[in-house]
Amino acid sequence: MRRAILLSFALLAAAVGASQSYWINGPTWPSGVVPMQIELGASPALTDGCADWSCVASGAINRWNLFVGRIQLQAVENSAQTKGELNGRNDMFFAADMYGKAFGQDTLALTTWWYRNDKLVEADIGFNQGKKWDSYRGTTRPGAVYDLRRVALHELGHVLGLGHPNDHGQSVVAMMNGTIGNLDSLTVDDIAGIQELYGSPGSGTGGSTGGSSGAAINFPPRNETYEFRNWLESKYASTLGRPAGLSYSDVEGSVVWVQEYLRYRLNTCSHEQAVERVRIQIAGGGVPGVCGTPASASVVEFPPRDQTYGFRLQLEDFYRVDLARAAVKTSVDAEGDVVWIQEYLRYRLNGCTHAQSLDKVTQQIEGRGVPPVCK
């Protein structure tokens, strides 16, 4: 990935503003859908459970799509097409070289693209078939076994028009840096770069870095939510007599990330957009902006509990797989954890004090109905 982008075999790069760290490489795609023909074939058993390489590459494509505005990459899975220069298709394939250009000893993949009248017309990604490949999360594996998903994330950034910030004197945490490492998700810098080119979802134009343009919904201090979660632990253990079970997400992690997930959801992010933003934070990629400004309402409506519970189950996997955390004991199961944190925050964001919210959640836990909010 040290030379992971070729621009019709001619370097054409433009620096962005001094206050920004991403690097933009000239032409962009016209608005619309950009199909990516995934021609990677069958795979061995993959660590992350994906059925084949097509599943892996599609996952990388979908990650970019969560943050891109006026275009969307389209995964054409298990494509029967074959690679070719200027064949009118965007091909992803394994190869021994890139259209006759040898892969360097340390090169994992190369992206070649062509443009006409300052608009991209075709881009191909070749993965070095001489390397050992798998698909997994977290830190890189010993024995030079490379994660195709994170390499595909990087190469797709080139397809979209981003270069290597670290090749241009910039020091920033970014998937688009020119060497592979333990980072396995996009970062705030990557998102800012791609939204400079294509806008954020819903904006329809380039030149926007996304985020809220108005008053976002603010949450209570985390220490108060943490105090509630410790109270809930005692309630389950002492009053309800629940035995301790195991969870990979500790109490603090659950409080922080469930609250972050809900903050994104209440500021107009979809479930998938919220989950990926939390994943970026957990991976150390910064704090992405929210998706927009919610419409004013007398009562703040929360997402369905099953979606928040779905996030909480994914959080278990983040901690177990990505962070390799050991399980800890807790008397509050994952469902109870997420249901009551969400209820506590629902009361807080609808006019209740910390003490009032504790009392109202207590009434629910004890089967005394669902008290109204405070406004």
C-alpha positions in Angstrom: 0.0 0.0 0.0 3.0 2.3 -0.1 2.3 3.0 -3.7 -1.4 2.3 -3.6 -2.7 4.8 -6.2 -1.8 5.3 -9.8 -3.5 8.1 -11.7 -3.3 6.9 -15.3 0.3 6.3 -14.3 0.8 10.1 -13.8 0.9 11.8 -10.4 -1.9 14.4 -10.1 -2.4 15.5 -6.5 -3.7 18.6 -4.8 -3.2 19.7 -1.3 -6.2 20.7 0.8 -6.3 23.7 3.2 -3.6 24.0 5.8 -6.1 23.3 8.7 -7.0 19.9 7.2 -5.0 16.8 7.1 -6.5 14.5 4.4 -5.1 14.6 0.9 -7.2 14.9 -2.2 -6.0 13.5 -5.6 -7.8 15.6 -8.2 -10.8 14.3 -10.2 -14.0 12.9 -8.6 -16.9 10.8 -9.8 -20.0 12.4 -11.3 -23.1 12.1 -9.0 -24.8 8.8 -9.0 -24.0 5.1 -8.5 -20.5 3.7 -9.0 -20.6 -0.1 -9.5 -17.7 -2.1 -8.2 -17.3 -5.5 -9.8 -16.1 -7.9 -7.1 -14.1 -10.6 -9.0 -12.2 -12.1 -6.0 -13.5 -15.6 -6.2 -13.9 -18.2 -3.5 -12.1 -17.9 -0.2 -10.8 -20.3 2.6 -12.7 -20.1 5.9 -12.4 -16.5 7.1 -11.8 -15.5 10.7 -14.6 -12.9 10.8 -17.2 -15.4 9.5 -17.7 -13.8 6.1 -18.7 -16.5 3.6 -16.3 -15.3 0.9 -14.1 -12.5 -0.4 -17.2 -10.9 -2.0 -18.7 -10.5 1.5 -15.5 -8.9 2.8 -15.2 -6.4 -0.1 -18.9 -5.5 0.2 -18.5 -4.8 3.9 -15.7 -2.3 3.0 -17.9 -0.7 0.4 -20.8 -0.3 2.8 -18.6 1.5 5.3 -17.7 4.3 2.9 -21.3 4.6 1.8 -22.4 5.5 5.3 -20.5 8.7 5.0 -20.7 9.7 1.3 -23.2 12.2 -0.1 -23.8 12.6 -3.8 -22.5 9.2 -4.9 -22.8 5.6 -3.7 -20.5 2.7 -4.4 -22.5 -0.3 -5.5 -21.1 -3.8 -4.7 -21.6 -6.3 -7.5 -20.9 -9.4 -5.5 -19.4 -12.5 -7.0 -19.2 -10.8 -10.4 -18.6 -13.0 -13.5 -16.8 -10.1 -15.2 -13.1 -10.1 -15.8 -10.5 -7.4 -15.3 -9.3 -5.2 -18.0 -7.9 -1.7 -18.5 -10.4 0.8 -19.8 -13.1 -1.8 -20.2 -15.9 0.4 -18.9 -16.0 -1.4 -15.5 -14.5 -0.9 -12.1 -12.9 -4.2 -11.2 -11.6 -5.7 -7.9 -9.4 -8.8 -8.3 -6.4 -10.8 -7.2 -3.4 -10.6 -9.5 0.3 -11.3 -9.8 0.8 -7.8 -11.1 -1.2 -4.7 -12.0 -1.6 -4.7 -15.8 2.0 -5.5 -16.2 3.3 -3.3 -13.4 4.9 -5.5 -10.8 3.8 -5.3 -7.2 6.6 -4.1 -4.9 7.9 -6.5 -2.2 5.8 -4.7 0.4 2.9 -3.7 -1.8 -0.4 -5.3 -0.8 -2.7 -3.7 -3.4 -2.7 -1.1 -6.2 -5.5 1.1 -7.4 -5.4 2.5 -11.0 -7.9 5.0 -12.2 -8.7 7.0 -15.3 -10.5 10.3 -15.8 -11.9 12.5 -18.6 -12.6 16.2 -18.3 -11.8 16.2 -14.6 -14.3 13.3 -14.0 -13.4 9.8 -13.1 -14.6 7.2 -15.5 -13.0 4.0 -14.3 -11.0 2.6 -11.3 -9.6 -0.9 -10.7 -8.2 -2.4 -7.6 -5.7 -5.3 -7.7 -4.8 -7.2 -4.6 -1.4 -8.9 -4.5 -2.1 -12.6 -4.8 1.4 -13.4 -3.5 0.4 -12.3 0.0 -1.5 -14.3 2.7 -5.0 -13.0 3.1 -7.8 -13.4 5.7 -10.5 -11.1 7.1 -10.4 -10.2 10.8 -10.8 -7.3 13.2 -8.4 -5.7 15.7 -4.6 -5.9 15.6 -2.7 -7.3 12.6 -1.9 -11.0 12.8 1.5 -12.5 13.0 3.0 -14.4 10.1 2.2 -11.6 7.6 -1.5 -12.6 7.3 -3.3 -9.5 6.0 -6.9 -8.4 6.5 -8.4 -7.9 3.1 -11.3 -5.8 4.5 -9.0 -3.0 5.9 -6.9 -3.1 2.8 -10.0 -2.8 0.7 -11.2 0.1 2.8 -7.9 1.9 2.0 -8.0 1.2 -1.7 -11.7 2.2 -2.0 -10.6 5.6 -0.6 -8.3 5.9 -3.6 -11.2 4.9 -5.9 -13.1 7.8 -4.4 -10.3 10.3 -4.8 -8.2 10.3 -1.6 -4.4 10.0 -1.4 -2.0 9.3 1.4 -1.8 12.2 3.9 1.4 10.8 5.5 3.2 10.9 2.1 2.7 14.7 2.1 4.2 15.6 5.5 1.1 15.2 7.5 0.8 13.2 10.7 -2.8 12.1 11.4 -4.7 8.9 12.3 -6.2 7.8 9.0 -7.1 4.6 7.2 -5.7 6.5 4.1 -2.1 6.6 5.4 0.1 4.6 3.1 1.0 1.7 5.3 -1.1 -1.0 6.9 -1.4 -1.2 10.7 -3.7 -2.1 13.5 -6.4 0.5 12.5 -9.3 -1.4 11.0 -11.9 1.4 10.5 -12.3 4.8 8.9 -11.4 7.8 11.0 -12.6 11.4 11.3 -9.9 12.5 8.9 -11.0 10.0 6.2 -14.6 11.1 6.6 -13.7 14.8 6.4 -11.8 14.1 3.2 -14.5 12.2 1.5 -17.2 14.7 2.5 -15.1 17.5 1.1 -15.4 15.7 -2.2 -18.9 14.4 -2.2 -20.8 16.0 0.7 -22.4 14.1 3.6 -25.5 11.9 3.3 -28.4 14.1 2.6 -26.4 17.2 1.7 -26.1 16.2 -2.0 -23.0 18.4 -2.7 -19.3 18.3 -2.1 -17.5 20.8 0.2 -19.4 19.7 3.4 -17.7 18.0 6.2 -21.0 16.8 7.7 -22.2 17.1 11.2 -25.0 19.2 12.7 -25.6 22.7 11.4 -27.9 23.6 14.2 -28.6 22.8 17.9 -27.9 19.1 18.5 -29.6 17.2 21.4 -27.2 17.2 24.4 -27.0 14.4 26.9 -26.5 14.5 30.7 -22.9 14.3 32.1 -21.6 10.7 31.7 -20.8 10.6 35.4 -24.5 10.8 36.2 -25.4 8.0 33.7 -22.5 6.0 35.2 -24.0 6.6 38.7 -27.3 5.3 37.4 -25.7 2.2 36.0 -23.9 1.4 39.3 -27.3 1.9 41.0 -28.8 -0.5 38.5 -26.1 -3.1 39.3 -27.0 -3.0 43.0 -30.7 -3.1 42.2 -30.4 -6.3 40.1 -28.0 -8.0 42.6 -29.6 -7.0 45.9 -33.3 -6.3 45.3 -34.0 -8.6 42.4 -31.5 -11.3 43.5 -30.0 -11.8 40.0 -26.9 -13.9 39.9 -23.8 -12.5 38.3 -23.2 -13.4 34.6 -20.4 -12.5 32.2 -20.1 -9.5 29.8 -17.2 -8.4 27.7 -18.3 -4.8 27.9 -17.7 -3.5 31.4 -20.1 -1.0 33.2 -18.1 2.1 32.1 -17.9 0.9 28.5 -21.6 0.2 28.4 -22.6 3.6 29.7 -20.2 5.5 27.4 -21.0 3.7 24.2 -24.8 3.2 24.6 -25.1 6.9 25.4 -23.0 7.7 22.3 -25.1 5.4 20.1 -28.2 7.1 21.3 -26.7 10.6 20.9 -26.1 9.8 17.2 -29.6 8.3 16.8 -31.3 11.3 18.3 -29.3 13.6 16.0 -30.7 12.0 12.8 -28.2 9.1 12.3 -29.7 5.7 11.1 -28.9 2.6 13.1 -26.1 1.7 10.8 -24.6 5.2 10.7 -24.7 5.3 14.5 -23.1 1.9 15.0 -20.2 2.7 12.6 -19.6 6.1 14.3 -19.3 4.4 17.7 -17.0 1.7 16.1 -14.7 4.5 14.8 -14.5 6.0 18.3 -13.7 2.7 19.9 -11.0 2.1 17.3 -9.4 5.5 18.1 -10.4 7.2 14.9 -11.8 10.3 16.6 -15.3 11.5 17.2 -17.4 11.7 14.0 -20.0 14.5 13.7 -23.7 13.7 14.1 -25.8 13.3 11.0 -28.0 16.4 11.3 -30.2 18.5 13.4 -33.4 16.9 14.7 -36.7 18.6 14.2 -38.0 20.4 17.3 -40.5 18.4 19.3 -42.2 18.7 22.7 -41.0 15.2 23.6 -37.7 13.6 22.5 -38.5 10.3 20.9 -36.0 7.5 21.3 -35.3 4.7 18.8 -37.0 1.3 19.1 -35.4 -0.8 22.0 -34.7 -3.7 19.7 -32.3 -1.5 17.7 -30.5 -0.3 20.8 -30.3 -3.9 22.0 -28.9 -4.9 18.6 -26.2 -2.2 19.1 -25.5 -3.5 22.6 -24.9 -7.1 21.2 -22.5 -5.6 18.7 -20.7 -3.8 21.5 -20.1 -7.2 23.1 -18.3 -8.2 19.9 -16.3 -5.0 19.7 -15.0 -5.6 23.2 -14.4 -9.4 22.7 -13.0 -9.4 19.2 -11.6 -5.9 18.3 -10.3 -5.0 21.8 -9.7 -8.6 22.9 -11.1 -7.8 26.4 -11.7 -10.5 29.0 -15.2 -11.0 30.3 -16.2 -9.3 33.5 -19.0 -10.2 36.0 -22.2 -8.3 36.2 -25.7 -9.0 37.5 -27.3 -7.0 34.7 -27.7 -8.9 31.5 -27.2 -7.1 28.1 -30.9 -6.6 27.5 -31.6 -5.1 31.0 -28.5 -3.0 30.6 -29.6 -1.3 27.4 -33.3 -1.1 28.2 -32.8 0.7 31.5 -30.0 3.0 30.3 -32.2 4.1 27.5 -35.2 4.6 29.8 -33.0 6.6 32.2 -31.8 8.8 29.4 -35.3 9.2 28.0 -36.4 10.7 31.2 -33.3 12.9 31.5 -33.8 14.3 28.0 -37.4 15.0 28.7 -37.1 17.3 31.6 -36.4 14.9 34.6 -33.6 15.4 37.1 -31.2 12.6 37.9 -33.2 11.7 41.1 -36.6 11.8 39.3 -35.2 9.5 36.6 -34.0 7.0 39.2 -37.4 7.0 40.8 -39.3 6.5 37.5 -37.0 3.7 36.4 -37.5 2.1 39.8 -41.2 2.1 39.3 -40.9 0.3 36.0 -38.5 -2.3 37.3 -40.8 -3.0 40.2 -43.8 -3.4 37.9 -45.6 -0.2 38.9 -46.2 1.0 35.4 -44.5 3.4 33.1 -44.5 6.9 34.7 -44.8 9.9 32.3 -41.8 12.1 31.5 -41.4 15.4 33.3 -42.3 17.9 30.5 
